[in-house]
C-alpha cells in the first residue's frame, strides 16, 4: 500500500508541475491576446480625438486586473511579467546598442513604437525635449519594457497583499 501512495504522490507532483507550467503559458498567451487587441483598438481609435487616451487607460486597467487576480507562484509571476515585454526589451536593446548595420537601430525604434501603441497616446502627452534636443518620449519609450515589467510585478504584489490581508481578517 505504501508503494502505491508513493507512486501516486510522485505522479501527482509531476502533474501539478505540468499544471503550473500550463497556467504560466496560458497566462502569457492571455496577456499577448490582450496586448494585440489593445494594439489594434488604440491604433483604430487614433482617428477619434481622446478615444485613444481612454483606451490606453483601459489597457492599463485591464493589465492591472490581470496582475491582481493571478494565481501563480513567485517564479511564474516573474516569468509572466517579463514575457510580455521580451519583444520590447530586445528592440530597446537593439536601439540602445546603436547597431548601424542595415540601419537596424532605426527600425528597432520604429517597431518598438508599434509594439507599445497601446501606451503611445499617454506617452505623447509629454511633449518636452531634453537639452540635447531629443524628445522625452524617446527615452520613455526605451525604458517602457522595464517600467511595464516592474509595474506588473508591483501590481501583482499589491494583489497578493490585499488577498492575504483579506483572508486573515
Backbone as JSON, one array per atom type, in Angstrom:
{
  "sequence": "XXXXXXXXXXXXXXXXXXXXXXXXXXXXXXXXXXXXXXXXXXXXXXXXXXXXXXXXXXXXXXXXXXXXXXXXXXXXXXXXXXXXXXXXXXXXXXXXXXXXXXXXXXXXXXXXXXXXXXXXXXXXXXXXXXXXXXXXXXXXXXXXXXXXXXXXXXXXXXXXXXXXXXXXX",
  "N": [[0.82, -1.19, 0.0], [1.98, 1.23, 0.73], [3.74, 1.65, -1.38], [2.04, 2.26, -3.47], [0.97, 4.7, -2.64], [3.28, 6.28, -2.65], [3.87, 6.19, -5.36], [1.59, 7.45, -6.42], [1.75, 9.99, -5.19], [4.12, 10.87, -6.28], [3.45, 10.86, -9.0], [1.3, 12.69, -9.0], [2.64, 14.94, -8.13], [4.28, 15.48, -10.35], [2.23, 16.0, -12.13], [1.1, 18.33, -11.03], [3.25, 20.08, -11.36], [3.35, 20.18, -14.15], [0.85, 21.25, -14.58], [1.2, 23.76, -13.42], [3.08, 24.86, -15.21], [1.49, 24.94, -17.48], [-0.42, 26.77, -16.64], [1.14, 29.09, -16.46], [1.89, 29.38, -19.17], [-0.64, 29.71, -20.3], [-1.42, 32.1, -19.09], [0.5, 33.88, -20.1], [-0.14, 33.72, -22.83], [-2.73, 34.74, -22.74], [-2.18, 37.38, -21.89], [-0.73, 38.29, -24.13], [-2.77, 38.18, -26.05], [-4.53, 40.14, -25.03], [-2.82, 42.31, -25.29], [-2.41, 42.46, -28.12], [-5.03, 42.9, -29.08], [-5.55, 45.32, -27.82], [-3.61, 46.85, -29.05], [-4.57, 46.95, -31.7], [-7.08, 48.17, -31.23], [-6.4, 50.69, -30.09], [-4.88, 51.77, -32.14], [-6.8, 52.03, -34.17], [-8.54, 53.75, -32.88], [-7.22, 56.11, -32.89], [-8.1, 57.86, -34.76], [-10.18, 59.2, -33.66], [-10.42, 61.88, -31.62], [-9.2, 61.8, -28.34], [-10.33, 59.3, -27.73], [-8.37, 57.37, -28.04], [-6.72, 57.85, -25.84], [-8.42, 57.2, -23.75], [-8.75, 54.47, -24.28], [-6.12, 53.64, -23.88], [-5.82, 54.03, -21.14], [-7.75, 52.21, -20.32], [-6.51, 49.86, -21.19], [-4.27, 49.75, -19.47], [-5.67, 49.45, -17.09], [-6.92, 46.95, -17.48], [-4.64, 45.31, -17.68], [-3.7, 45.69, -15.08], [-5.75, 44.5, -13.56], [-5.5, 41.88, -14.47], [-3.02, 41.31, -13.38], [-3.52, 41.55, -10.64], [-5.39, 39.52, -10.07], [-4.05, 37.08, -10.39], [-2.97, 33.67, -10.08], [-0.48, 32.54, -9.64], [2.77, 31.2, -8.73], [5.77, 32.65, -7.26], [7.9, 32.37, -9.09], [6.47, 31.92, -11.45], [5.15, 34.36, -11.66], [7.25, 36.16, -12.1], [8.2, 35.19, -14.56], [5.93, 35.58, -16.15], [5.62, 38.38, -15.98], [7.89, 39.39, -17.3], [7.78, 38.12, -19.76], [5.79, 39.21, -21.41], [6.98, 41.54, -22.2], [9.29, 40.93, -23.56], [9.68, 41.22, -26.44], [9.79, 44.04, -26.53], [11.99, 44.53, -24.85], [14.09, 43.4, -26.35], [14.0, 44.98, -28.67], [14.45, 47.54, -27.6], [17.02, 47.16, -26.59], [18.39, 46.71, -28.99], [18.13, 49.2, -30.12], [19.42, 50.88, -28.25], [21.97, 49.81, -28.39], [22.78, 50.79, -30.79], [23.11, 49.7, -33.37], [24.35, 49.88, -36.51], [24.38, 48.5, -38.82], [22.52, 47.69, -41.64], [20.83, 49.68, -40.84], [19.61, 49.08, -38.43], [19.0, 50.01, -35.8], [17.29, 52.19, -36.12], [15.09, 50.95, -37.34], [14.43, 49.28, -35.25], [13.56, 51.08, -33.29], [11.31, 52.08, -34.56], [9.69, 49.75, -34.76], [9.47, 49.24, -32.05], [7.9, 51.4, -31.26], [5.53, 50.63, -32.5], [5.03, 48.27, -31.08], [4.39, 49.22, -28.58], [2.06, 50.67, -29.02], [-0.44, 50.64, -27.58], [0.2, 52.24, -25.39], [1.27, 54.56, -26.35], [-0.43, 56.89, -26.8], [-0.62, 57.96, -24.18], [2.05, 58.47, -23.61], [2.59, 60.37, -25.52], [1.48, 62.63, -24.48], [3.4, 63.89, -23.06], [5.28, 66.36, -24.05], [7.87, 67.31, -23.9], [11.29, 68.35, -24.45], [14.69, 67.28, -24.26], [17.87, 68.67, -23.17], [19.58, 68.09, -25.22], [17.99, 68.13, -27.39], [16.52, 65.93, -27.99], [13.39, 64.35, -27.98], [11.5, 63.8, -24.98], [9.8, 61.6, -24.88], [11.1, 59.7, -26.36], [13.11, 58.61, -24.71], [11.49, 57.65, -22.68], [10.08, 55.73, -24.09], [12.14, 53.92, -24.67], [12.68, 52.99, -22.12], [10.33, 51.82, -21.42], [9.8, 48.93, -21.61], [11.08, 47.97, -19.28], [9.87, 49.55, -17.28], [7.16, 48.78, -17.52], [7.29, 46.04, -16.95], [8.15, 46.09, -14.29], [6.03, 47.55, -13.21], [3.94, 45.7, -13.58], [4.79, 43.63, -11.88], [4.75, 44.98, -9.39], [2.03, 45.61, -9.13], [1.02, 43.01, -9.06], [2.1, 42.19, -6.62], [0.76, 43.92, -4.89], [-1.81, 42.94, -5.22], [-1.47, 40.39, -4.07], [-0.88, 41.1, -1.44], [-3.28, 42.36, -0.71], [-5.09, 40.2, -0.95], [-4.06, 38.46, 0.95], [-4.3, 39.93, 3.32], [-7.06, 40.2, 3.38], [-7.89, 37.56, 3.63], [-6.87, 36.92, 6.11], [-8.37, 38.4, 7.83]],
  "CA": [[0.0, 0.0, 0.0], [2.87, 2.38, 0.79], [4.29, 1.86, -2.71], [1.01, 2.92, -4.28], [0.9, 6.1, -2.22], [4.47, 6.96, -3.14], [3.72, 6.34, -6.8], [0.57, 8.47, -6.68], [2.24, 11.32, -4.81], [5.14, 11.24, -7.26], [2.75, 11.16, -10.24], [0.54, 13.93, -8.82], [3.61, 16.03, -8.07], [4.62, 15.81, -11.74], [1.03, 16.59, -12.73], [0.98, 19.7, -10.54], [4.29, 20.89, -12.0], [2.9, 20.41, -15.52], [-0.29, 22.15, -14.49], [1.76, 25.09, -13.17], [3.67, 25.35, -16.46], [0.39, 25.27, -18.37], [-1.01, 28.02, -16.15], [2.03, 30.18, -16.87], [1.77, 29.54, -20.62], [-1.98, 30.26, -20.57], [-1.41, 33.49, -18.64], [1.29, 34.64, -21.08], [-0.95, 33.77, -24.05], [-3.83, 35.67, -22.47], [-1.63, 38.74, -21.89], [-0.43, 38.65, -25.51], [-4.05, 38.47, -26.72], [-4.96, 41.45, -24.55], [-1.93, 43.32, -25.88], [-2.65, 42.62, -29.55], [-6.32, 43.54, -29.29], [-5.4, 46.72, -27.41], [-2.83, 47.48, -30.11], [-5.49, 47.22, -32.81], [-8.11, 49.11, -30.8], [-5.83, 52.03, -29.92], [-4.48, 52.26, -33.47], [-8.01, 52.46, -34.87], [-9.15, 54.85, -32.13], [-6.43, 57.33, -33.06], [-8.84, 58.76, -35.65], [-11.17, 59.92, -32.86], [-9.67, 62.57, -30.56], [-9.48, 61.45, -26.95], [-10.69, 57.9, -27.54], [-7.14, 56.59, -27.89], [-6.24, 58.01, -24.46], [-9.33, 56.41, -22.92], [-8.42, 53.05, -24.48], [-4.82, 53.39, -23.23], [-6.1, 53.89, -19.7], [-8.46, 50.93, -20.18], [-5.5, 48.81, -21.35], [-3.51, 49.67, -18.21], [-6.59, 48.91, -16.09], [-7.08, 45.5, -17.72], [-3.38, 44.68, -17.26], [-3.65, 45.71, -13.62], [-6.67, 43.48, -13.06], [-4.87, 40.59, -14.75], [-1.93, 41.12, -12.42], [-4.06, 41.39, -9.29], [-6.11, 38.26, -9.91], [-3.26, 35.94, -10.84], [-2.81, 32.61, -9.08], [0.8, 31.9, -9.93], [3.82, 31.33, -7.72], [6.72, 33.75, -7.47], [8.61, 32.11, -10.34], [5.51, 32.14, -12.53], [4.88, 35.79, -11.77], [8.41, 36.78, -12.76], [8.2, 34.76, -15.96], [4.82, 36.25, -16.81], [5.85, 39.82, -16.05], [8.91, 39.73, -18.29], [7.48, 37.51, -21.06], [5.01, 40.13, -22.24], [7.81, 42.65, -22.65], [10.51, 40.45, -24.22], [9.93, 41.93, -27.71], [10.19, 45.41, -26.23], [13.35, 44.51, -24.32], [15.01, 43.13, -27.46], [14.01, 46.15, -29.55], [15.11, 48.64, -26.88], [18.45, 46.84, -26.55], [18.93, 46.93, -30.33], [18.21, 50.65, -30.34], [20.45, 51.44, -27.37], [23.27, 49.34, -28.88], [23.15, 51.62, -31.93], [23.57, 48.85, -34.47], [24.19, 50.66, -37.74], [24.28, 47.6, -39.97], [21.17, 47.68, -42.2], [20.07, 50.72, -40.15], [18.77, 48.29, -37.53], [18.52, 50.7, -34.61], [16.12, 52.99, -36.51], [13.97, 50.02, -37.5], [14.07, 48.78, -33.91], [12.76, 52.13, -32.64], [10.02, 52.1, -35.27], [8.92, 48.58, -34.34], [9.2, 49.44, -30.62], [6.74, 52.28, -31.19], [4.35, 49.83, -32.83], [4.78, 47.31, -30.02], [3.78, 49.93, -27.45], [0.96, 51.53, -29.45], [-1.46, 50.85, -26.54], [0.63, 53.24, -24.42], [1.78, 55.75, -27.05], [-1.22, 58.11, -26.54], [-0.27, 58.52, -22.88], [3.42, 58.99, -23.7], [2.59, 61.57, -26.37], [1.05, 63.79, -23.69], [4.63, 64.54, -22.59], [5.9, 66.92, -25.25], [9.09, 68.02, -23.52], [12.53, 67.92, -25.08], [15.85, 67.36, -23.38], [18.83, 69.7, -23.58], [20.2, 67.69, -26.48], [17.0, 68.26, -28.46], [15.8, 64.67, -28.16], [12.12, 64.37, -27.24], [11.47, 62.99, -23.76], [9.1, 60.34, -25.11], [12.07, 58.74, -26.9], [13.72, 57.93, -23.57], [10.43, 56.91, -22.0], [9.8, 54.56, -24.92], [13.23, 52.96, -24.49], [12.58, 52.42, -20.78], [9.0, 51.25, -21.2], [9.79, 47.5, -21.28], [11.45, 47.8, -17.87], [8.84, 50.18, -16.44], [5.93, 47.99, -17.54], [7.54, 44.79, -16.22], [8.17, 46.42, -12.85], [4.65, 47.92, -12.87], [3.16, 44.47, -13.49], [5.21, 42.94, -10.65], [4.28, 45.74, -8.22], [0.58, 45.42, -9.04], [0.83, 41.63, -8.59], [2.41, 42.15, -5.19], [-0.35, 44.6, -4.21], [-2.91, 41.98, -5.22], [-1.17, 39.35, -3.08], [-1.0, 41.72, -0.12], [-4.7, 42.56, -0.46], [-5.76, 38.92, -0.73], [-3.57, 37.9, 2.21], [-4.9, 40.67, 4.44], [-8.49, 39.92, 3.39], [-8.1, 36.2, 4.13], [-6.51, 36.85, 7.53], [-9.44, 39.04, 8.6]],
  "C": [[0.86, 1.25, 0.0], [3.46, 2.7, -0.57], [3.31, 2.58, -3.62], [0.91, 4.4, -3.93], [2.1, 6.89, -2.74], [4.37, 7.21, -4.64], [2.73, 7.45, -7.12], [1.06, 9.87, -6.32], [3.3, 11.8, -5.8], [4.47, 11.64, -8.58], [1.99, 12.49, -10.12], [1.47, 15.13, -8.7], [4.03, 16.46, -9.46], [3.44, 16.48, -12.43], [0.89, 18.05, -12.31], [2.04, 20.61, -11.15], [3.89, 21.2, -13.45], [1.74, 21.39, -15.54], [0.19, 23.59, -14.26], [2.36, 25.69, -14.43], [2.58, 25.73, -17.46], [-0.3, 26.56, -17.95], [-0.17, 29.22, -16.56], [1.89, 30.45, -18.36], [0.41, 30.15, -20.98], [-2.05, 31.73, -20.19], [-0.65, 34.37, -19.63], [0.5, 34.8, -22.37], [-2.09, 34.77, -23.9], [-3.34, 37.12, -22.49], [-1.27, 39.2, -23.31], [-1.71, 38.95, -26.29], [-4.58, 39.84, -26.32], [-4.13, 42.54, -25.22], [-2.24, 43.54, -27.36], [-4.01, 43.27, -29.84], [-6.29, 45.0, -28.87], [-4.61, 47.49, -28.47], [-3.73, 47.87, -31.28], [-6.51, 48.29, -32.43], [-7.57, 50.53, -30.68], [-5.41, 52.61, -31.27], [-5.7, 52.75, -34.25], [-8.67, 53.66, -34.19], [-8.39, 56.16, -32.3], [-7.13, 58.33, -33.98], [-9.88, 59.59, -34.9], [-10.47, 60.56, -31.67], [-10.14, 62.17, -29.16], [-9.79, 59.99, -26.72], [-9.45, 57.03, -27.36], [-6.59, 56.69, -26.47], [-7.11, 57.2, -23.51], [-9.0, 54.92, -23.05], [-7.05, 52.7, -23.89], [-5.0, 53.19, -21.74], [-6.82, 52.58, -19.43], [-7.49, 49.76, -20.29], [-4.69, 48.64, -20.06], [-4.39, 49.09, -17.1], [-6.76, 47.41, -16.25], [-5.81, 44.76, -17.34], [-3.27, 44.63, -15.74], [-4.56, 44.65, -13.02], [-6.13, 42.08, -13.31], [-3.76, 40.29, -13.75], [-2.46, 40.86, -11.02], [-4.66, 40.01, -9.09], [-5.36, 37.06, -10.47], [-3.1, 34.93, -9.71], [-1.52, 31.84, -9.32], [1.74, 32.05, -8.75], [4.77, 32.46, -8.09], [7.45, 33.59, -8.81], [7.7, 32.37, -11.54], [5.2, 33.61, -12.75], [6.02, 36.52, -12.46], [8.45, 36.45, -14.24], [7.12, 35.5, -16.73], [5.09, 37.73, -17.0], [6.85, 40.18, -17.15], [8.61, 39.16, -19.68], [6.71, 38.45, -21.98], [5.9, 41.2, -22.86], [9.13, 42.21, -23.28], [10.72, 41.12, -25.58], [10.38, 43.38, -27.49], [11.61, 45.49, -25.7], [14.38, 44.31, -25.43], [15.13, 44.36, -28.36], [14.69, 47.35, -28.89], [16.62, 48.41, -26.82], [19.09, 47.07, -27.91], [19.06, 48.42, -30.62], [19.31, 51.28, -29.5], [21.84, 51.04, -27.86], [23.72, 50.15, -30.1], [23.7, 50.83, -33.1], [23.29, 49.58, -35.79], [24.08, 49.77, -38.97], [22.82, 47.47, -40.37], [20.26, 48.68, -41.51], [19.11, 50.1, -39.12], [18.23, 49.08, -36.35], [17.32, 51.6, -34.93], [14.89, 52.11, -36.72], [13.49, 49.51, -36.15], [13.22, 49.81, -33.17], [11.37, 52.2, -33.26], [9.13, 50.95, -34.82], [8.58, 48.67, -32.85], [7.99, 50.37, -30.43], [5.46, 51.52, -31.52], [4.02, 48.85, -31.72], [4.06, 47.97, -28.84], [2.72, 50.93, -27.89], [-0.12, 51.67, -28.37], [-1.08, 51.92, -25.52], [1.11, 54.55, -25.05], [0.91, 56.99, -26.81], [-0.9, 58.76, -25.19], [1.13, 59.13, -22.9], [3.44, 60.29, -24.5], [2.09, 62.81, -25.64], [2.24, 64.56, -23.13], [5.38, 65.08, -23.8], [7.15, 67.73, -24.92], [10.27, 67.51, -24.32], [13.66, 68.08, -24.07], [16.78, 68.45, -23.89], [19.5, 69.38, -24.9], [19.24, 67.8, -27.66], [16.23, 66.99, -28.73], [14.5, 64.74, -27.37], [12.16, 63.41, -26.04], [10.8, 61.64, -23.99], [10.02, 59.28, -25.7], [12.7, 57.93, -25.77], [12.69, 57.12, -22.79], [10.13, 55.63, -22.77], [10.88, 53.5, -24.76], [13.17, 52.29, -23.12], [11.27, 51.72, -20.49], [8.99, 49.75, -20.94], [10.13, 47.24, -19.81], [10.37, 48.36, -16.95], [7.59, 49.31, -16.37], [6.11, 46.65, -16.84], [7.52, 45.03, -14.72], [6.77, 46.8, -12.39], [3.81, 46.66, -12.66], [3.51, 43.71, -12.21], [4.7, 43.66, -9.4], [2.77, 45.55, -8.04], [0.26, 44.0, -8.59], [1.05, 41.54, -7.09], [1.31, 42.84, -4.38], [-1.55, 43.66, -4.13], [-2.71, 40.87, -4.2], [-1.36, 39.9, -1.68], [-2.47, 41.92, 0.25], [-5.39, 41.24, -0.14], [-5.31, 38.27, 0.57], [-4.2, 38.61, 3.4], [-6.4, 40.42, 4.52], [-8.76, 38.52, 3.95], [-7.76, 36.07, 5.61], [-7.57, 37.5, 8.41], [-10.6, 38.14, 8.62]]
}
